Amino acid sequence: MAIADDLKKTLADPTPLYFAAGTADIALEQAKKVPGLIEQLCTEAPVRFEAVKNTDPKIVQQKAREAQEVVTAKVAEVLGTIDAKKIGETAQDLAMRGVGVAAEYAVKAKETYDRVAERGEQAVREWRGGVSDEIVDIAVAVEPEPAVDDKAAARRTTTRKTPAKKAEESVEG
């Protein structure tokens, strides 16, 4: 039964829906920034295109050769100082750090998920007008739902008529 209870609890949890609503709210917020970015690109583009047109290809080739020489020298330097034992220790150290970093990112991901879900819950309240939850709370406070046994008893008394009630109705009618 524990699996069924866990499944019910998972399916009844609104957090993933709130996360989706929060994501939509963030996307809308970012989409509002797009017209400004397009305008900025339109004003900057001609200057950048002109700079590219005026660039001398020989200078670009020279800089590329210089960069290639620097990279080649660094690679040769690194390959010349390789120590197999040190590489093994470094790899082990990096693996341990990786586990720590992964755990840290998992915690940050959960925190971010919760923040976005909270934002989504607030957005849903705003979209609804913020009143619906209060109305439900007031309705429950004014007229609490009867317990399951009370509902069943009420259903039985309204649907079943005892012989005395039948006799009473036939005398009155």
Accessible surface in RSA format (square Angstrom, percent):
REM  Atomic radii and reference values for relative SASA: ProtOr
REM  Chains: A
REM  Algorithm: Lee & Richards
REM  Probe-radius: 1.40
REM  Slices: 20
REM RES _ NUM      All-atoms   Total-Side   Main-Chain    Non-polar    All polar
REM                ABS   REL    ABS   REL    ABS   REL    ABS   REL    ABS   REL
RES MET A   1   182.08  94.3 135.66  89.8  46.42 110.5 114.40  97.3  67.68  89.7
RES ALA A   2    71.04  65.3  62.66  96.7   8.38  19.1  67.16  94.6   3.88  10.3
RES ILE A   3   146.43  83.3 145.01 108.0   1.42   3.4 145.73 104.9   0.71   1.9
RES ALA A   4    37.84  34.8  31.51  48.6   6.33  14.4  35.88  50.5   1.96   5.2
RES ASP A   5    79.71  55.8  74.07  73.7   5.64  13.3  27.17  64.0  52.53  52.4
RES ASP A   6    88.83  62.2  87.49  87.1   1.34   3.2  25.28  59.5  63.55  63.4
RES LEU A   7   102.97  57.3  99.76  71.4   3.21   8.1 102.51  72.0   0.45   1.2
RES LYS A   8   133.29  65.0 128.05  78.6   5.24  12.5  86.46  77.8  46.83  49.9
RES LYS A   9   156.78  76.5 147.16  90.3   9.62  22.9  97.51  87.8  59.27  63.1
RES THR A  10    90.70  64.5  80.37  81.5  10.32  24.6  60.65  81.5  30.05  45.4
RES LEU A  11   138.55  77.2 107.98  77.3  30.56  76.8 110.96  77.9  27.58  74.2
RES ALA A  12    80.63  74.1  49.97  77.1  30.66  69.7  60.90  85.8  19.73  52.3
RES ASP A  13    65.08  45.6  53.14  52.9  11.94  28.2  17.80  41.9  47.28  47.2
RES PRO A  14    62.95  45.9  60.72  55.4   2.22   8.1  62.95  52.0   0.00   0.0
RES THR A  15    39.05  27.8  38.80  39.3   0.25   0.6  16.80  22.6  22.25  33.6
RES PRO A  16    69.85  50.9  63.43  57.8   6.42  23.3  64.49  53.2   5.36  33.3
RES LEU A  17   133.25  74.2 128.35  91.8   4.89  12.3 128.69  90.4   4.56  12.3
RES TYR A  18    44.58  20.8  44.58  25.4   0.00   0.0  18.85  14.2  25.73  31.7
RES PHE A  19    70.14  35.1  70.14  43.4   0.00   0.0  70.14  42.5   0.00   0.0
RES ALA A  20    58.07  53.4  48.49  74.8   9.58  21.8  52.99  74.6   5.08  13.4
RES ALA A  21    12.61  11.6   6.98  10.8   5.63  12.8  12.03  16.9   0.58   1.5
RES GLY A  22     0.00   0.0   0.00   N/A   0.00   0.0   0.00   0.0   0.00   0.0
RES THR A  23    65.85  46.8  64.54  65.4   1.32   3.1  63.39  85.1   2.46   3.7
RES ALA A  24    53.07  48.8  42.16  65.1  10.91  24.8  48.32  68.0   4.75  12.6
RES ASP A  25    32.61  22.8  31.33  31.2   1.28   3.0   0.61   1.4  32.01  31.9
RES ILE A  26    56.30  32.0  56.30  41.9   0.00   0.0  56.30  40.5   0.00   0.0
RES ALA A  27    57.45  52.8  47.05  72.6  10.40  23.7  54.00  76.1   3.44   9.1
RES LEU A  28    96.58  53.8  92.61  66.3   3.98  10.0  96.00  67.4   0.59   1.6
RES GLU A  29    74.78  42.9  70.55  53.4   4.23  10.1  29.36  56.8  45.42  37.1
RES GLN A  30    83.61  46.8  79.90  58.4   3.72   8.9  38.16  81.2  45.46  34.5
RES ALA A  31    55.00  50.6  43.79  67.6  11.21  25.5  47.31  66.6   7.69  20.4
RES LYS A  32   148.86  72.6 122.85  75.4  26.01  61.9  79.13  71.2  69.73  74.3
RES LYS A  33   111.84  54.6 102.25  62.7   9.59  22.8  72.44  65.2  39.40  42.0
RES VAL A  34    69.53  45.7  69.53  62.9   0.00   0.0  69.53  60.4   0.00   0.0
RES PRO A  35    88.29  64.3  79.12  72.1   9.17  33.3  83.81  69.2   4.48  27.8
RES GLY A  36    46.04  56.8   0.00   N/A  46.04  56.8  36.69 100.7   9.35  20.9
RES LEU A  37   100.95  56.2  99.97  71.5   0.98   2.5 100.03  70.2   0.92   2.5
RES ILE A  38    95.37  54.3  95.20  70.9   0.16   0.4  95.34  68.7   0.02   0.1
RES GLU A  39   120.50  69.2 115.89  87.7   4.61  11.0  35.32  68.3  85.18  69.5
RES GLN A  40    92.19  51.6  86.50  63.2   5.69  13.6  29.24  62.2  62.95  47.7
RES LEU A  41   112.90  62.9 112.42  80.4   0.48   1.2 112.75  79.2   0.15   0.4
RES CYS A  42    83.36  63.1  66.93  74.6  16.43  38.6  27.79  70.4  55.58  59.9
RES THR A  43    94.05  66.9  73.45  74.5  20.59  49.1  70.54  94.8  23.51  35.5
RES GLU A  44    57.82  33.2  54.93  41.6   2.88   6.9  29.03  56.1  28.79  23.5
RES ALA A  45    32.44  29.8  27.67  42.7   4.77  10.9  32.31  45.5   0.13   0.4
RES PRO A  46    82.42  60.1  72.30  65.9  10.13  36.8  78.25  64.6   4.18  26.0
RES VAL A  47   108.87  71.6 103.99  94.1   4.88  11.8 107.64  93.5   1.24   3.4
RES ARG A  48   155.76  65.4 153.05  78.0   2.71   6.5  54.83  74.9 100.93  61.2
RES PHE A  49   131.21  65.6 130.29  80.7   0.91   2.4 130.59  79.2   0.62   1.8
RES GLU A  50    86.56  49.7  86.33  65.3   0.23   0.5  37.61  72.7  48.95  40.0
RES ALA A  51    60.04  55.2  47.99  74.1  12.05  27.4  56.24  79.2   3.80  10.1
RES VAL A  52   110.10  72.5 101.42  91.8   8.69  20.9 102.92  89.4   7.19  19.5
RES LYS A  53   157.43  76.8 123.33  75.7  34.11  81.2  79.95  72.0  77.48  82.5
RES ASN A  54   110.16  76.0  77.22  74.6  32.94  79.3  31.26  75.2  78.90  76.3
RES THR A  55    66.34  47.2  48.41  49.1  17.94  42.8  38.53  51.8  27.81  42.0
RES ASP A  56    62.60  43.9  56.19  55.9   6.41  15.2  23.06  54.3  39.54  39.4
RES PRO A  57    92.28  67.3  86.80  79.1   5.48  19.9  91.96  75.9   0.31   1.9
RES LYS A  58   156.52  76.4 151.32  92.8   5.20  12.4  95.47  85.9  61.05  65.0
RES ILE A  59    97.04  55.2  94.73  70.6   2.30   5.6  97.04  69.9   0.00   0.0
RES VAL A  60    82.29  54.1  78.89  71.4   3.40   8.2  81.44  70.8   0.85   2.3
RES GLN A  61    99.35  55.6  96.13  70.3   3.22   7.7  28.01  59.6  71.34  54.1
RES GLN A  62    85.54  47.8  85.54  62.5   0.00   0.0  33.64  71.6  51.90  39.4
RES LYS A  63   133.96  65.4 129.30  79.3   4.66  11.1  75.15  67.6  58.81  62.6
RES ALA A  64    60.75  55.9  47.55  73.4  13.20  30.0  55.88  78.7   4.87  12.9
RES ARG A  65   127.72  53.6 126.43  64.4   1.29   3.1  52.34  71.5  75.38  45.7
RES GLU A  66    83.16  47.7  82.02  62.1   1.14   2.7  30.72  59.4  52.44  42.8
RES ALA A  67    56.36  51.8  47.90  73.9   8.46  19.2  55.73  78.5   0.63   1.7
RES GLN A  68   122.15  68.3 115.87  84.7   6.29  15.0  35.46  75.5  86.69  65.7
RES GLU A  69   117.87  67.7 109.87  83.1   7.99  19.0  45.87  88.7  71.99  58.8
RES VAL A  70    90.81  59.8  87.22  79.0   3.58   8.6  90.72  78.8   0.09   0.2
RES VAL A  71    89.99  59.2  88.61  80.2   1.38   3.3  89.99  78.2   0.00   0.0
RES THR A  72    84.11  59.8  79.68  80.8   4.43  10.6  67.65  90.9  16.46  24.9
RES ALA A  73    62.00  57.0  49.98  77.1  12.02  27.3  57.62  81.1   4.37  11.6
RES LYS A  74   120.81  58.9 120.65  74.0   0.16   0.4  73.63  66.3  47.17  50.2
RES VAL A  75    75.53  49.7  73.35  66.4   2.19   5.3  75.51  65.6   0.02   0.1
RES ALA A  76    63.78  58.6  49.09  75.8  14.68  33.4  54.84  77.2   8.94  23.7
RES GLU A  77   109.49  62.9  97.49  73.8  12.00  28.6  43.08  83.3  66.41  54.2
RES VAL A  78    94.41  62.1  92.67  83.9   1.74   4.2  94.03  81.7   0.38   1.0
RES LEU A  79   110.88  61.7  95.43  68.3  15.45  38.8  95.73  67.2  15.15  40.8
RES GLY A  80    66.96  82.6   0.00   N/A  66.96  82.6  34.05  93.4  32.91  73.7
RES THR A  81   105.59  75.1  77.98  79.1  27.61  65.8  70.62  94.9  34.96  52.9
RES ILE A  82    95.13  54.1  62.21  46.3  32.92  79.3  66.22  47.7  28.91  78.5
RES ASP A  83    74.52  52.2  68.34  68.0   6.18  14.6  22.46  52.9  52.06  51.9
RES ALA A  84    84.34  77.5  68.34 105.5  16.00  36.4  70.92  99.9  13.42  35.6
RES LYS A  85   156.45  76.3 142.53  87.5  13.92  33.1  95.82  86.2  60.63  64.6
RES LYS A  86   134.39  65.6 132.93  81.6   1.46   3.5  77.39  69.7  57.00  60.7
RES ILE A  87    90.88  51.7  88.71  66.1   2.17   5.2  90.43  65.1   0.45   1.2
RES GLY A  88    40.90  50.4   0.00   N/A  40.90  50.4  35.00  96.0   5.90  13.2
RES GLU A  89   100.74  57.8  93.10  70.4   7.63  18.2  44.77  86.6  55.97  45.7
RES THR A  90    64.99  46.2  61.17  62.0   3.82   9.1  49.66  66.7  15.33  23.2
RES ALA A  91    55.97  51.5  46.66  72.0   9.31  21.2  51.32  72.3   4.65  12.3
RES GLN A  92   127.93  71.5 121.56  88.8   6.37  15.2  36.61  77.9  91.32  69.3
RES ASP A  93    63.72  44.6  58.13  57.9   5.59  13.2  21.35  50.2  42.37  42.3
RES LEU A  94   102.60  57.1  95.83  68.6   6.78  17.0  95.83  67.3   6.78  18.2
RES ALA A  95    60.57  55.7  46.72  72.1  13.84  31.5  58.10  81.8   2.47   6.5
RES MET A  96   130.60  67.6 123.06  81.4   7.54  18.0  94.98  80.7  35.62  47.2
RES ARG A  97   149.15  62.6 141.09  71.9   8.06  19.2  52.12  71.2  97.03  58.8
RES GLY A  98    36.05  44.5   0.00   N/A  36.05  44.5  31.32  85.9   4.73  10.6
RES VAL A  99   103.17  67.9  98.36  89.0   4.81  11.6 101.62  88.3   1.55   4.2
RES GLY A 100    40.55  50.0   0.00   N/A  40.55  50.0  35.65  97.8   4.90  11.0
RES VAL A 101    70.82  46.6  70.34  63.7   0.48   1.2  70.49  61.2   0.33   0.9
RES ALA A 102    61.74  56.8  49.82  76.9  11.92  27.1  56.38  79.4   5.36  14.2
RES ALA A 103    57.37  52.8  48.78  75.3   8.59  19.6  56.17  79.1   1.21   3.2
RES GLU A 104    89.94  51.6  83.20  62.9   6.74  16.0  32.43  62.7  57.50  46.9
RES TYR A 105   136.16  63.6 133.42  75.9   2.74   7.1  86.15  64.7  50.02  61.7
RES ALA A 106    63.08  58.0  49.09  75.7  14.00  31.8  56.96  80.2   6.12  16.2
RES VAL A 107    88.03  57.9  84.73  76.7   3.30   7.9  87.99  76.4   0.04   0.1
RES LYS A 108   101.19  49.4 100.24  61.5   0.95   2.3  62.58  56.3  38.61  41.1
RES ALA A 109    61.12  56.2  49.26  76.0  11.86  27.0  56.87  80.1   4.26  11.3
RES LYS A 110   118.31  57.7 113.64  69.7   4.67  11.1  90.33  81.3  27.97  29.8
RES GLU A 111    89.04  51.1  85.66  64.8   3.38   8.1  33.29  64.4  55.75  45.5
RES THR A 112    60.56  43.1  60.56  61.4   0.00   0.0  46.07  61.9  14.49  21.9
RES TYR A 113    66.90  31.2  65.25  37.1   1.66   4.3  55.82  41.9  11.09  13.7
RES ASP A 114    60.29  42.2  55.58  55.3   4.71  11.1  28.27  66.5  32.02  31.9
RES ARG A 115   149.89  62.9 143.68  73.2   6.20  14.8  71.01  97.0  78.88  47.8
RES VAL A 116    19.67  12.9  18.54  16.8   1.13   2.7  19.67  17.1   0.00   0.0
RES ALA A 117     6.35   5.8   5.50   8.5   0.85   1.9   5.86   8.3   0.49   1.3
RES GLU A 118   104.92  60.2 101.29  76.6   3.63   8.6  28.83  55.8  76.09  62.1
RES ARG A 119    73.49  30.9  71.01  36.2   2.48   5.9  30.75  42.0  42.75  25.9
RES GLY A 120     0.00   0.0   0.00   N/A   0.00   0.0   0.00   0.0   0.00   0.0
RES GLU A 121    52.15  29.9  52.05  39.4   0.10   0.2   3.60   7.0  48.55  39.6
RES GLN A 122    94.47  52.8  92.47  67.6   2.00   4.8  27.71  59.0  66.76  50.6
RES ALA A 123     4.83   4.4   2.21   3.4   2.62   6.0   4.39   6.2   0.44   1.2
RES VAL A 124    25.49  16.8  25.49  23.1   0.00   0.0  25.49  22.1   0.00   0.0
RES ARG A 125   104.28  43.8 103.86  52.9   0.42   1.0  31.34  42.8  72.94  44.2
RES GLU A 126   135.72  77.9 112.06  84.8  23.67  56.4  43.95  85.0  91.77  74.9
RES TRP A 127   144.68  58.1 107.41  52.0  37.27  87.5  97.02  51.7  47.66  77.3
RES ARG A 128   128.09  53.8  92.91  47.4  35.18  83.8  35.87  49.0  92.22  55.9
RES GLY A 129    49.63  61.2   0.00   N/A  49.63  61.2  32.52  89.2  17.10  38.3
RES GLY A 130    27.70  34.2   0.00   N/A  27.70  34.2  18.61  51.1   9.09  20.4
RES VAL A 131    79.83  52.5  79.80  72.2   0.03   0.1  79.83  69.4   0.00   0.0
RES SER A 132    41.75  35.3  37.74  50.4   4.02   9.3  39.25  83.6   2.50   3.5
RES ASP A 133    49.34  34.6  47.21  47.0   2.13   5.0  23.46  55.2  25.89  25.8
RES GLU A 134   103.12  59.2 102.01  77.2   1.11   2.6  33.79  65.4  69.33  56.6
RES ILE A 135   101.06  57.5 100.18  74.6   0.88   2.1 100.59  72.4   0.47   1.3
RES VAL A 136    89.86  59.1  88.13  79.8   1.73   4.2  89.86  78.1   0.00   0.0
RES ASP A 137    95.46  66.9  87.83  87.4   7.63  18.0  28.33  66.7  67.13  66.9
RES ILE A 138   107.66  61.3 105.78  78.8   1.89   4.5 107.66  77.5   0.00   0.0
RES ALA A 139    54.71  50.3  45.47  70.2   9.24  21.0  52.61  74.1   2.10   5.6
RES VAL A 140    76.25  50.2  73.72  66.7   2.53   6.1  74.63  64.8   1.62   4.4
RES ALA A 141    83.02  76.3  48.15  74.3  34.88  79.3  59.29  83.5  23.73  62.9
RES VAL A 142   117.87  77.6  89.17  80.7  28.70  69.1  95.55  83.0  22.31  60.5
RES GLU A 143   137.08  78.7 126.86  96.0  10.22  24.3  41.13  79.6  95.95  78.3
RES PRO A 144    89.76  65.4  81.15  74.0   8.60  31.3  81.15  67.0   8.60  53.5
RES GLU A 145   132.36  76.0 108.28  81.9  24.08  57.3  42.83  82.8  89.53  73.1
RES PRO A 146    73.51  53.6  58.43  53.3  15.08  54.8  67.65  55.9   5.86  36.4
RES ALA A 147    62.40  57.4  47.21  72.9  15.19  34.6  58.99  83.1   3.41   9.0
RES VAL A 148   121.93  80.2 118.92 107.7   3.01   7.3 118.92 103.3   3.01   8.2
RES ASP A 149   113.70  79.6 109.15 108.6   4.55  10.8  31.31  73.7  82.39  82.2
RES ASP A 150    82.07  57.5  76.96  76.6   5.11  12.1  16.35  38.5  65.72  65.5
RES LYS A 151    87.23  42.6  81.49  50.0   5.75  13.7  43.03  38.7  44.20  47.1
RES ALA A 152    27.13  24.9  26.52  40.9   0.61   1.4  26.65  37.5   0.47   1.3
RES ALA A 153    41.50  38.2  40.85  63.0   0.65   1.5  41.49  58.4   0.02   0.0
RES ALA A 154    55.37  50.9  48.10  74.2   7.27  16.5  54.76  77.1   0.61   1.6
RES ARG A 155   148.23  62.2 143.70  73.3   4.53  10.8  63.38  86.6  84.85  51.4
RES ARG A 156   113.11  47.5 111.22  56.7   1.89   4.5  33.94  46.4  79.17  48.0
RES THR A 157    87.07  61.9  73.71  74.7  13.36  31.8  68.74  92.3  18.33  27.7
RES THR A 158   107.14  76.2  76.86  77.9  30.28  72.2  74.34  99.9  32.80  49.6
RES THR A 159   100.01  71.1  67.46  68.4  32.56  77.6  63.55  85.4  36.46  55.1
RES ARG A 160   158.72  66.6 151.75  77.4   6.97  16.6  57.79  79.0 100.93  61.2
RES LYS A 161   104.87  51.2  87.35  53.6  17.52  41.7  48.65  43.8  56.22  59.9
RES THR A 162    72.05  51.2  68.43  69.4   3.62   8.6  68.09  91.5   3.96   6.0
RES PRO A 163   111.83  81.5 105.67  96.3   6.16  22.4 107.96  89.1   3.87  24.0
RES ALA A 164    72.48  66.6  58.75  90.7  13.74  31.2  67.27  94.7   5.21  13.8
RES LYS A 165    94.79  46.2  94.04  57.7   0.75   1.8  62.85  56.6  31.95  34.0
RES LYS A 166   125.51  61.2 119.05  73.0   6.46  15.4  64.96  58.5  60.55  64.5
RES ALA A 167    55.46  51.0  49.28  76.0   6.18  14.1  54.93  77.4   0.53   1.4
RES GLU A 168   107.88  61.9 102.35  77.4   5.53  13.2  34.00  65.8  73.88  60.3
RES GLU A 169    84.29  48.4  76.97  58.2   7.32  17.4  37.96  73.4  46.33  37.8
RES SER A 170    84.29  71.2  55.22  73.7  29.07  67.0  52.76 112.4  31.53  44.2
RES VAL A 171   129.54  85.2  99.62  90.2  29.92  72.1 106.32  92.4  23.22  63.0
RES GLU A 172   136.45  78.3  99.11  75.0  37.34  88.9  46.97  90.9  89.47  73.1
RES GLY A 173    98.60 121.6   0.00   N/A  98.60 121.6  52.62 144.4  45.98 103.0
END  Absolute sums over single chains surface
CHAIN  1 A    15189.5      13360.7       1828.8      10057.9       5131.6
END  Absolute sums over all chains
TOTAL         15189.5      13360.7       1828.8      10057.9       5131.6
